[in-house]
Amino acid sequence: MGSCRLPCPPFYYAYADGSLSAHLVTSHFRLPGFHLRNFNFGCAHSALAEPVGVAGFGRGVLSVPTQLSTRPFSCCLVPHRFSSSVRRRPS
């Protein structure tokens, strides 16, 4: 995995029942038949509560659609529910 050319700024995202601590990272993104250099994403160091996933779908320069440079762009987000019986602990 690569890293930012300059020191990566830490970012913090807080939820009501936990938090996420991560850094901004630059690396390669590869799929069959597709390779993107300098793909920016958040790399989590620790998370509390349920599993966490973050992806930007806005119009900013770090959003997934902008970085993939695809027009049109579509994404299917399926519902995911967490069981109340799952034990919560730091990851």
Phi, psi and omega in degrees: 000141179273187176210174181296149177293321176258166177306129182284130179285134175289151173228159185226132179230121185251139174247166181297329184248012180174192180209173180227133176240126186207171175237155174278130185233147173242128181208190177267144176242120184233135170229161177305121180080009183215131178220126180237120176275157176057044176277127183261136179203166177270133180249111185282137175262324178205149178217143176250153180078217185289166175302146186238139172222135182230129175216135179268128180239021178279202182257005181288168184291339179262002180291154180301310180301319180295316181294326179281345178052040180250138176223125354284166179238135176222154182211137178255116178255116181267150179293146178220124181246143177261140179285140177290346180272355180289131179283127181271132179203160176298146178273000000 
